[in-house]
């Protein structure tokens, strides 16, 4: 710690050289005062607030009382009209009493900075005494610095966090162990190790996480390491990163659907279209079991491959009708593809109304066809008997 401590014996006697004022000299009762100045933390990390504590204490019970009127934190010994920070305690210091005043300043850059505490006392007779005490503020890294960032979240709610450990210390650190925990995400690995970090170097640790939504996520990190002289140190950090949606991911849909019938088979042709903003790979279209429809023995599935964002690729798959019908049937098509390493499966339904053959129409409309005799076919018709010659 950088500290300035002074025992000022009889320093506050009105006749002293540091006295300011025109009042009469004190007949007796010298003030024995201790002034202690301390800056914490030491060293302080960049961007943090440093507290300069000034403690004024009366060393003798029978010392002359002085009121601590004002305390200022200045950048120069001579002082200026603009103090960095100041307080007006207006408290008497006497009989073993002490007064502590805390002043603060924020430092953004590393290094050592000289500061000066200016004190003003007033005696019981109105005499003014001013004192100046220096203090050095050190700004630097007391531990390796850590930060956290996040990739965009995928469709399945997974992403990778990037934990950066930077050694801002003057010497190498070894055996850096990082223990992680979080209530916001599911950590796939909660312990990571960096063998060593030289001064000014950094290491990036990939932390895969699951069950992630967009927004700010917090991870607690306990970091243990060995200094150059073998001292084991541990520091805990609360790290945050913002997870964002990477935009509309790849999504495969069926467009331009056309269904034709070849006997008992139905053939579905169309395009596997990527309506998302990222590429989809391993795209496959396959007929599934449905109501009166099953996959055909051949060509029931079609491997499309990769479909780029906003692009499409044609396919053809075959299904089979399990019974004769003129009612609309639904042909389920299962779409499977990979997006950012995640497997996606969805089903698209294609409706089709089967056509009927002429023989099937005749059977449904006319009744039962009896065997032909002498080139004539006899057909029984509901409500009467009809004759019809076929050539």
C-alpha positions as CSV (number, residue, x, y, z in Angstrom):
1,X,0.0,0.0,0.0
2,X,1.2,3.5,-0.7
3,X,0.7,5.5,2.5
4,X,1.9,8.8,3.9
5,X,1.9,8.9,7.7
6,X,3.1,12.0,9.7
7,X,3.3,12.6,13.4
8,X,3.3,16.4,13.6
9,X,4.6,17.3,17.1
10,X,3.3,20.7,18.0
11,X,2.7,21.3,14.3
12,X,-0.6,23.0,15.0
13,X,0.7,25.5,17.4
14,X,-0.4,28.9,16.1
15,X,3.2,30.2,16.1
16,X,4.1,27.3,13.7
17,X,5.4,28.2,10.2
18,X,2.5,26.4,8.6
19,X,0.0,28.6,10.5
20,X,-2.2,30.9,8.5
21,X,-4.2,33.6,10.3
22,X,-3.9,36.7,12.4
23,X,-5.2,35.6,15.8
24,X,-3.1,35.7,19.0
25,X,-0.6,33.0,19.7
26,X,-1.7,30.2,21.9
27,X,-0.3,30.4,25.4
28,X,-0.3,26.6,25.9
29,X,-1.7,23.3,24.8
30,X,0.2,22.2,21.7
31,X,-1.7,19.8,19.4
32,X,0.0,16.4,18.8
33,X,-1.6,15.2,15.6
34,X,-1.1,12.1,13.5
35,X,-2.1,12.3,9.8
36,X,-2.3,9.0,7.9
37,X,-3.1,8.9,4.2
38,X,-3.8,5.6,2.3
39,X,-4.9,4.7,-1.2
40,X,-6.9,1.5,-1.8
41,X,-7.0,-0.8,-3.6
42,X,-3.3,-1.0,-4.2
43,X,-2.8,-1.6,-7.1
44,X,-6.2,-0.7,-8.5
45,X,-7.4,-2.1,-11.9
46,X,-7.8,0.4,-14.7
47,X,-11.3,2.0,-14.8
48,X,-11.8,1.5,-11.1
49,X,-12.4,4.0,-8.4
50,X,-9.6,4.6,-5.9
51,X,-10.4,5.6,-2.3
52,X,-7.9,7.9,-0.6
53,X,-8.5,7.7,3.2
54,X,-7.2,10.4,5.5
55,X,-7.2,9.7,9.2
56,X,-6.4,12.6,11.6
57,X,-5.8,11.5,15.2
58,X,-5.0,13.4,18.4
59,X,-2.1,11.7,20.2
60,X,-2.4,13.3,23.6
61,X,-5.5,13.6,25.9
62,X,-4.5,17.1,27.0
63,X,-3.7,18.4,23.5
64,X,-5.3,21.6,22.3
65,X,-8.5,20.8,20.3
66,X,-8.5,21.6,16.6
67,X,-11.4,21.4,14.2
68,X,-10.8,19.6,10.9
69,X,-12.6,22.0,8.7
70,X,-11.8,20.8,5.1
71,X,-10.0,18.0,3.3
72,X,-9.3,18.2,-0.5
73,X,-7.7,15.7,-2.9
74,X,-5.6,17.7,-5.3
75,X,-3.3,16.8,-8.3
76,X,-0.6,19.3,-7.2
77,X,1.1,20.1,-4.0
78,X,0.4,23.8,-4.4
79,X,-3.3,23.1,-4.9
80,X,-5.8,24.8,-7.2
81,X,-9.3,26.0,-7.3
82,X,-10.6,22.7,-8.7
83,X,-10.2,19.8,-6.3
84,X,-10.6,16.2,-7.5
85,X,-12.8,15.5,-4.5
86,X,-13.4,17.3,-1.1
87,X,-15.2,17.0,2.2
88,X,-16.0,19.5,5.0
89,X,-16.0,17.3,8.2
90,X,-16.1,20.3,10.7
91,X,-15.1,17.9,13.5
92,X,-12.9,18.6,16.5
93,X,-9.9,16.4,17.0
94,X,-8.9,16.2,20.7
95,X,-8.3,13.9,23.6
96,X,-7.3,10.7,21.7
97,X,-10.1,11.2,19.1
98,X,-9.7,10.5,15.4
99,X,-11.5,11.6,12.2
100,X,-11.4,9.7,8.9
101,X,-12.3,11.3,5.6
102,X,-12.6,9.2,2.4
103,X,-12.1,10.9,-1.0
104,X,-12.3,9.1,-4.4
105,X,-11.0,9.4,-7.9
106,X,-11.4,7.1,-11.0
107,X,-8.3,6.2,-13.0
108,X,-8.6,4.8,-16.6
109,X,-4.9,4.3,-17.4
110,X,-2.2,2.1,-15.8
111,X,0.8,3.6,-14.0
112,X,1.6,5.5,-10.8
113,X,0.0,8.9,-10.1
114,X,1.0,11.4,-7.4
115,X,-1.9,13.0,-5.5
116,X,-1.9,15.4,-2.5
117,X,-4.3,15.7,0.4
118,X,-4.8,19.3,1.6
119,X,-6.1,19.7,5.1
120,X,-7.3,22.8,6.9
121,X,-7.6,23.1,10.7
122,X,-9.1,25.8,12.9
123,X,-8.1,26.2,16.5
124,X,-10.3,27.1,19.3
125,X,-9.2,30.7,19.0
126,X,-10.0,30.9,15.3
127,X,-6.5,30.4,13.9
128,X,-6.2,28.6,10.6
129,X,-3.5,25.9,9.9
130,X,-3.1,24.2,6.5
131,X,-1.1,21.0,5.9
132,X,-0.4,18.9,2.7
133,X,0.3,15.2,2.7
134,X,1.3,13.3,-0.5
135,X,0.1,9.9,-1.6
136,X,1.0,7.7,-4.6
137,X,-1.8,5.8,-6.5
138,X,-0.9,2.7,-8.4
139,X,-3.1,1.5,-11.3
140,X,-2.4,-1.9,-12.7
141,X,-3.6,-5.5,-12.9
142,X,-3.5,-7.3,-9.6
143,X,-4.7,-10.6,-11.2
144,X,-5.0,-11.8,-14.8
145,X,-7.9,-10.0,-16.5
146,X,-10.9,-11.9,-17.8
147,X,-13.7,-11.1,-20.2
148,X,-16.6,-13.0,-21.8
149,X,-18.2,-12.9,-25.3
150,X,-20.9,-15.0,-27.0
151,X,-21.6,-16.3,-30.5
152,X,-25.1,-16.1,-31.9
153,X,-27.5,-18.7,-30.6
154,X,-28.5,-21.5,-32.9
155,X,-32.0,-22.8,-33.7
156,X,-31.6,-25.6,-31.0
157,X,-30.6,-23.1,-28.3
158,X,-26.9,-23.8,-28.3
159,X,-23.9,-21.5,-28.7
160,X,-20.3,-21.0,-27.7
161,X,-19.0,-18.6,-25.1
162,X,-15.4,-17.2,-25.4
163,X,-13.6,-16.7,-22.2
164,X,-10.5,-14.5,-22.6
165,X,-7.8,-14.6,-19.9
166,X,-5.1,-11.8,-20.3
167,X,-2.0,-11.6,-18.2
168,X,-1.4,-7.9,-17.4
169,X,1.1,-8.8,-14.6
170,X,4.8,-8.1,-15.0
171,X,5.7,-11.9,-14.7
172,X,4.5,-15.2,-16.2
173,X,1.7,-17.0,-14.5
174,X,1.3,-20.8,-14.6
175,X,-1.3,-23.5,-14.0
176,X,-4.3,-21.3,-14.6
177,X,-7.4,-23.2,-13.6
178,X,-10.9,-21.8,-14.4
179,X,-14.0,-23.2,-12.6
180,X,-17.3,-22.0,-14.1
181,X,-20.9,-22.0,-12.9
182,X,-24.1,-20.4,-14.2
183,X,-27.8,-20.3,-13.6
184,X,-28.5,-18.8,-17.0
185,X,-27.0,-21.4,-19.3
186,X,-26.1,-25.1,-19.2
187,X,-22.3,-25.5,-19.3
188,X,-21.1,-28.5,-21.2
189,X,-17.7,-28.2,-19.4
190,X,-17.2,-26.4,-16.2
191,X,-13.5,-26.7,-15.8
192,X,-10.8,-25.4,-18.1
193,X,-7.0,-25.2,-17.8
194,X,-4.4,-22.8,-19.3
195,X,-0.9,-24.1,-18.8
196,X,0.9,-20.8,-18.7
197,X,0.6,-17.1,-19.7
198,X,3.5,-14.8,-20.4
199,X,3.3,-11.1,-19.5
200,X,1.1,-9.3,-22.1
201,X,-0.3,-12.6,-23.6
202,X,-3.8,-13.9,-23.5
203,X,-5.6,-17.2,-24.0
204,X,-9.1,-17.7,-25.3
205,X,-11.1,-20.7,-23.9
206,X,-14.2,-22.0,-25.8
207,X,-17.1,-22.7,-23.5
208,X,-19.9,-24.6,-25.3
209,X,-23.3,-24.0,-23.6
210,X,-26.9,-25.3,-24.2
211,X,-30.4,-24.2,-23.3
212,X,-29.6,-20.6,-24.3
213,X,-32.0,-17.8,-25.1
214,X,-31.2,-14.3,-26.3
215,X,-30.2,-11.6,-23.8
216,X,-27.5,-11.0,-21.2
217,X,-26.1,-14.2,-19.6
218,X,-24.0,-14.3,-16.4
219,X,-21.2,-16.8,-15.6
220,X,-19.3,-17.0,-12.3
221,X,-15.6,-17.8,-12.7
222,X,-13.1,-18.9,-10.0
223,X,-9.6,-18.5,-11.3
224,X,-6.6,-20.1,-9.5
225,X,-3.0,-19.7,-10.7
226,X,0.6,-19.7,-9.6
227,X,2.8,-16.6,-9.7
228,X,6.4,-16.6,-10.9
229,X,7.6,-17.1,-7.3
230,X,5.3,-20.1,-6.7
231,X,2.5,-18.2,-4.8
232,X,-1.0,-19.6,-5.3
233,X,-3.6,-17.0,-5.9
234,X,-7.4,-17.2,-6.5
235,X,-9.7,-14.6,-7.7
236,X,-13.5,-14.7,-8.4
237,X,-15.1,-12.8,-11.3
238,X,-18.7,-12.3,-12.4
239,X,-18.7,-12.2,-16.2
240,X,-21.5,-11.3,-18.5
241,X,-22.0,-11.7,-22.3
242,X,-24.9,-10.8,-24.5
243,X,-26.3,-13.6,-26.7
244,X,-28.0,-12.4,-29.9
245,X,-30.2,-14.1,-32.5
246,X,-28.2,-14.8,-35.6
247,X,-31.2,-14.0,-37.8
248,X,-33.5,-16.4,-39.5
249,X,-31.6,-19.7,-39.6
250,X,-31.9,-22.2,-42.5
251,X,-35.3,-23.6,-42.9
252,X,-36.3,-26.1,-45.6
253,X,-39.8,-26.0,-47.1
254,X,-41.4,-27.7,-50.1
255,X,-42.5,-25.5,-52.9
256,X,-43.9,-26.1,-56.4
257,X,-45.5,-29.4,-55.4
258,X,-46.9,-31.6,-58.2
259,X,-48.4,-35.0,-57.7
260,X,-49.0,-37.5,-60.5
261,X,-50.3,-41.1,-60.3
262,X,-48.8,-44.1,-62.0
263,X,-51.1,-47.0,-61.2
264,X,-51.1,-47.5,-57.4
265,X,-48.1,-45.3,-57.1
266,X,-48.2,-41.5,-56.4
267,X,-45.1,-39.4,-57.5
268,X,-44.4,-36.2,-55.7
269,X,-42.2,-33.7,-57.5
270,X,-41.2,-30.3,-56.2
271,X,-38.4,-28.1,-54.8
272,X,-36.7,-28.2,-51.4
273,X,-36.4,-24.5,-50.8
274,X,-34.3,-22.8,-48.1
275,X,-36.3,-19.8,-46.8
276,X,-33.7,-19.0,-44.2
277,X,-30.6,-16.8,-44.1
278,X,-28.0,-19.6,-43.6
279,X,-27.1,-22.7,-45.5
280,X,-28.7,-26.1,-44.9
281,X,-26.7,-29.3,-45.5
282,X,-27.6,-33.0,-45.7
283,X,-31.1,-32.2,-46.9
284,X,-33.3,-35.2,-47.5
285,X,-36.9,-35.7,-48.5
286,X,-38.7,-39.0,-47.7
287,X,-42.3,-40.3,-47.9
288,X,-43.7,-41.4,-44.6
289,X,-46.7,-43.6,-43.6
290,X,-50.0,-41.8,-43.9
291,X,-53.7,-42.5,-44.2
292,X,-53.9,-45.0,-47.1
293,X,-50.4,-44.0,-48.3
294,X,-47.1,-45.7,-47.5
295,X,-43.5,-45.3,-49.0
296,X,-43.1,-47.1,-52.3
297,X,-40.5,-49.9,-52.6
298,X,-38.3,-47.7,-54.8
299,X,-37.5,-44.0,-54.7
300,X,-39.4,-43.4,-51.5
301,X,-36.6,-40.9,-50.4
302,X,-34.4,-38.4,-52.2
303,X,-31.1,-37.0,-51.0
304,X,-30.9,-33.3,-52.0
305,X,-27.6,-32.4,-50.3
306,X,-26.8,-28.8,-49.5
307,X,-29.2,-25.9,-50.2
308,X,-27.8,-22.4,-49.9
309,X,-29.6,-19.6,-48.2
310,X,-32.6,-18.4,-50.4
311,X,-31.9,-21.2,-52.9
312,X,-33.7,-24.4,-53.9
313,X,-33.1,-27.8,-55.4
314,X,-35.6,-30.2,-57.1
315,X,-36.6,-33.7,-55.8
316,X,-38.8,-36.6,-56.7
317,X,-40.2,-39.2,-54.3
318,X,-42.6,-42.1,-54.7
319,X,-45.4,-43.3,-52.4
320,X,-48.0,-46.1,-52.8
321,X,-51.7,-46.1,-52.2
322,X,-52.8,-48.9,-49.9
323,X,-56.4,-49.1,-51.3
324,X,-58.5,-47.8,-54.1
325,X,-60.2,-44.5,-53.3
326,X,-61.4,-41.4,-54.9
327,X,-61.2,-39.4,-51.7
328,X,-58.3,-37.0,-50.9
329,X,-55.3,-38.5,-49.2
330,X,-52.5,-36.9,-47.4
331,X,-48.9,-37.8,-48.3
332,X,-46.5,-37.0,-45.4
333,X,-43.1,-35.8,-46.5
334,X,-40.3,-35.8,-43.8
335,X,-37.7,-33.1,-44.3
336,X,-34.4,-33.6,-42.5
337,X,-31.4,-31.3,-42.7
338,X,-28.5,-29.9,-40.7
339,X,-28.2,-26.2,-39.6
340,X,-25.0,-25.0,-37.8
341,X,-24.3,-28.6,-36.7
342,X,-27.8,-29.2,-35.4
343,X,-30.1,-31.8,-36.9
344,X,-33.6,-30.5,-37.8
345,X,-36.6,-32.7,-38.8
346,X,-40.0,-31.5,-39.8
347,X,-43.0,-32.9,-41.8
348,X,-44.8,-31.3,-44.6
349,X,-48.2,-32.7,-45.7
350,X,-49.1,-32.9,-49.5
351,X,-52.7,-33.5,-50.4
352,X,-53.8,-35.5,-53.4
353,X,-57.1,-36.8,-54.8
354,X,-56.5,-40.1,-56.7
355,X,-58.0,-40.5,-60.2
356,X,-60.1,-43.5,-61.0
357,X,-59.6,-45.8,-64.1
358,X,-62.5,-46.3,-66.7
359,X,-62.9,-49.9,-65.6
360,X,-63.2,-48.8,-62.0
361,X,-65.8,-46.2,-63.0
362,X,-67.8,-48.8,-64.9
363,X,-67.8,-51.1,-61.9
364,X,-69.0,-48.4,-59.6
365,X,-71.6,-47.0,-62.0
366,X,-73.1,-50.2,-63.7
367,X,-72.9,-53.0,-61.2
368,X,-71.6,-56.5,-62.0
369,X,-70.1,-57.5,-65.4
370,X,-71.1,-61.1,-66.4
371,X,-69.0,-63.2,-68.9
372,X,-69.5,-62.4,-72.6
373,X,-71.4,-64.9,-74.8
374,X,-70.8,-65.0,-78.5
375,X,-69.2,-61.6,-78.5
376,X,-71.9,-60.0,-76.4
377,X,-71.5,-58.8,-72.9
378,X,-74.4,-58.9,-70.6
379,X,-74.5,-56.3,-67.9
380,X,-77.0,-56.4,-65.0
381,X,-78.2,-52.9,-64.2
382,X,-80.1,-51.9,-61.2
383,X,-83.8,-51.3,-62.2
384,X,-83.6,-53.2,-65.5
385,X,-81.6,-55.3,-67.9
386,X,-79.5,-53.8,-70.7
387,X,-77.6,-55.2,-73.6
388,X,-74.5,-53.8,-75.0
389,X,-72.3,-55.0,-77.9
390,X,-68.5,-54.6,-77.7
391,X,-66.5,-54.9,-80.8
